[in-house]
Amino acid sequence: SENQITLNAKQNEIQTISIIHSWDNLTSKGRIHCLPDKVIVWNEVMKSEMEALYHGKINKEDIHVVGIPQHDYIQNENWDMGREKFLNKIGADPDRAIITYISRGLIYPHYRERENIEIIINTINKGEFIKNSQLVIRENAGVCRSSCHDVIGARPNVVFDVPDVSHRPNSNEKNIWNKDVSSIYHLSNLLKYSDVILNFGSTITLDSIYFDIPTIWPIYPPEKKYSKIKYGNIPFVLKWGYLQPILNTGGIDIPREPKDLIQLINSSLENPKSLSKPRMQIKEMYCPFRDGKAGLRIAKIIESMIA
């Protein structure tokens, strides 16, 4: 979407820098048709992708690894509210284990979220998790919560965590997460005080990796009736390039079916450190700088262009 801006700048002999906004942008968001003079990426994985995709079109020394800018907040101790205070804030019980489910909003039926949520809630209600647990559903920013009502209703043991969005009403799917300081601090507390985190291969994986929390990706084949829907062939998600280094570590649990979630969640609750070593590999690869200075490194690169 910024190709035209870059082209106009080049035509007017204005130097350009592009910041790649997320870990999947280079491999899943289309080509960069007008290359900038310099590119800023999070880590060496993304730098390797940039070099491979645009081989010979941009010099290696013009691809700068700075770390993950939005992770600078993790180095600031002021965000940590403490488990009891934070869980009380969102209406959860500090004395029970937290199973955090990062929802896509139930708007993609082929992800089988309804099955996932039903199975987890039923298992909690039957007391079949090895720890007394509760489910925290982190709503997809801006997606109307009413899509969950027929699944969840007023059931006990379920807490909604609704991210702040840039505007309301939240039935407007164009709403996006409001990434101000308080919202980022809120998310970091949620992740830190979760016992297990479920997400669909999102950057939540990297956001939570600092806290060494067991992570499950419930990505499995859709029902046949969804096989022709765009993105319906879910197994191919696991073949996307930007996920391969993570998958190769073995640090993420991946169920074959919704019913397999229970065993994986119980394993995580029983032995939360069993995959700590491969999770630390993920942190080293994807979060190379953990000093809170990614923003400063970006500023220095900009400064070097105008000095």
N, C-alpha and C positions, 0 to 999 in steps of 0.2 A: 504493500500500500504506500510505501515511501519511495518507490522507484522514481516517480516523476520529480519529487523534491530533489533527489540526488542528481538526477539528470540536469535539472535546471541549474543547480549549484555548479556542476562541472562546466556547463556551457558558459557560465559567468566567472569561471576560474576561482570559485570559492571551494576551499578544502572541505572534505566531508568525513564524518566519522559515523559509523552505524553501531548501535548497541543491540546485540541479539537478545531479545527480551526473555526467552525461555529455552529450556533444554531441547525441546522438540522442534523449534522454529526452522532450523536449517534443513531438517530432513522431512518434515511433514507439512510445511506451509508454503511450498512453491519456491520457484527460483528467484534469486536476486538478479534482476536484469541489468541494473546499472550499479556496478560495484563501487563502493566508497573508497576513499584513500586509505582509511584505517577501519578495522573491525574490532569490536570489543566483545569478548566471550567470557563465559563463566569459568571454564576449565580446559584442560588439555584434551578431553574427549571431544568437546565442541570445536576446539582448534583443529584437531585431526579431521573432523567432518568438513570444516571449512576448506582445509587444504585439499581434501579429496574431491569435493564437489566443484571447486573453482581452481583446479590445479593449473598453475602457470598464469592465472589471471590476477592474483594478488600475492605479494611477497609475504613470506612467513613472518618476517620482522614487523609487518604491518597488521598482524593478528595478535591482539593483546589479551592475555589471560589476567583477569582482575579478581575473580571470586564471584560470589552471588550477592549483588547489592542489597537485596531485601533481607539477607541474613545478617547484615551488620547489627540489626537490633538484638540478635541472640547474644552478642558480646556485652550488651548493656544489662547489668544486673537489676535495673529498676523495674523490669517487666514482670518479674516473678512474684505472683500474689500469694503463693503457698497453696497447697492442695485443698485444705479445708475451706479457705476463704473463696477460692475460685469456684469449686464445685457447688458451694452454697449459692454463689452468685447465679449460676445457670440452673439451679434447682435440682442438682444431683446430690446423691448421698456420698459423703466423703469416706464412709466406712465400707463401701462396696466397690468392686472392680468396675472399671469403665471400659466398655467396648465401644469404640468410636467408629461410626460408619459415615464415610464421606460420600454423600449421595450425589448422583447426577440429576436428581430431581424427578425420577420416575418417568421422565419424558421419552426415554429410549427403552421400549419394552424388551428389546432383544438383549439387554444387559441383565434381565431377570432379577431386578432389584426387589420386586414384590416378593418373590420366593425367598430371597436372602433375608429380608426383614422379617417375614413371617416365621421362618425357621429359627432365627435368633431370638425373637420375642417368645415363641412357644417354648424354646429350651430354657430361657430365663424363668418363665412362669412355672415350669415343671421342676425348677431347681436342679437341672441336669448339668450345669457348668460346675467345674470343680471349685470355683469361688462364687460367692454370692455376688451377682453381677447386675448391671443396668446397661441399657443401650442409649448412647448419645448419638443422635443423627444430626450431622452437620449438613444443613440444607445447601443445595447448589445456589449460589448468589443470584437473586432476582427471579428464581423460578417459584411459581405459586405453590405454597405449601398444601393447598387443598387436594393436590394430586396424591398426597399420602394419607388423607383422612380415612378413606375406605379400608386402608391396610392397617392403620395404626389406631384411628379413632381416639378414644380416651383411655387407652390401655395403660395399666400401671407399668412401671419399670422402663419407661421410655421418656427421654428428654430431648427436646429440639434445641439445637444451637443455630440460630439464624444470623448469618453474617450481615454486617451493615452493608448497604448498597448505596450507589451514588444517587438514586432517586427512587421514588415510589409512584404508583402502586407496584407491589412486587409481582403482580401477574404479568408485567411487561418483561418478556424474556431478554430484552436488550439491557436490562439492569446489569451492572457489573459490581464486583466487590469493591467497596470503598477502602482502599489500602492506606488509611491514615494510621498514625502511630498507635492509637488506642485499639484499632481493629487488629493490627499486627500483633500487639501484645496479647490481646485476647486469644488469638489463634495459637500463639506459642504456649500459653498456659494450658489450653485444651490438649495440645499434643503432648506436652510434658507430663500431664497427669492422667493420660490414657494408659490403659494396660495392654490393649491391642488396638491397632488401627487398620481399617479396611478402606481401600481406595482403588480406583481403576487406572493404575499406572500414572497417576497425576504427580505434580511436583510436591504434593503433600508428603510423598515418599522422602524427598530430600529435606523438606522442612522438619520432619520428625526424626531424621537420622542422627541429629545431634544428641537426642535424648535416648537413643538405643532402644526404641520401642518396637516390639514385634509387629511386622507389617504383613498383611495378606492382600493379594490382588485377586478378587473374585471374577476372573476373566475366563469364561468357558463357553463351549458351543451354544449358540442360540437355538431355540426351538425351530423346527423346519419351516414353520409358517413365516418366520422372519428372515429366511435365508436370502431373499432377494432385496431386502431393504438396504439402502446405503449404509455402510459400516456394519451390516448385519453379520458378516462372516467374522465373528469376534476372534477366533483363534489367530487370525492374521495380525491382530493387534500385537501379539507377542512376538511377531517377526519384524516389527518396525525397528529400524536401525538404532534409534536413540535409546531403546530399552535393552539392547543386547548386552552391553557391558554390565548392567545391573543384573540381568538374568544369569549371566555367566558366573557371577559370584555365588549364587545360591542363597543369597541373603533374604529373599522374599519368598513367602509361602504362596503357592498357587493351587487352589482346589480344582478338581475335575468337574464337580457338580455342586449345586447349592448345599446338598446334604453333607458334603465333605467339610463345610465351614465349621461345623461343631467340633469335629476332631482337631482341626487346626487351631481353633480358638482355645480349646482346652489345653492343647500342648503348649501354646503360648502363655497361658495363665499359669500352668504348672512349672514351666522352665523358661522364663522370659529371656534368659541370656544364652539360650542354646545356639542362636545364630548371630551372636554379638560380633564374632570375628569377621564373617563376611559382610555384616552391616558396616563395620568399620572400614572395610575395603571400599564400599560404596562411598562412604564419607570422604575418604582420601582421594578418590577419583573425581567426584563431582563437586566437592566443597574444599578446594585446595587451600584456600586462605581462610583462617578462622580467627582473624584479628580485628574484625569490625572496621576494616579500612578499604573495602571495595569501592565505596563512593569516593574516597580520597584518591585512589589509584585512577579512577575515571577522570577526576578533575585534573590530575597531573598530565594525563594523555591529552586532554583538551588544551591545557596550558602549553604543552610542547608544540602544538599546532599553530598557536598564535604568537609565540615568543619571537 
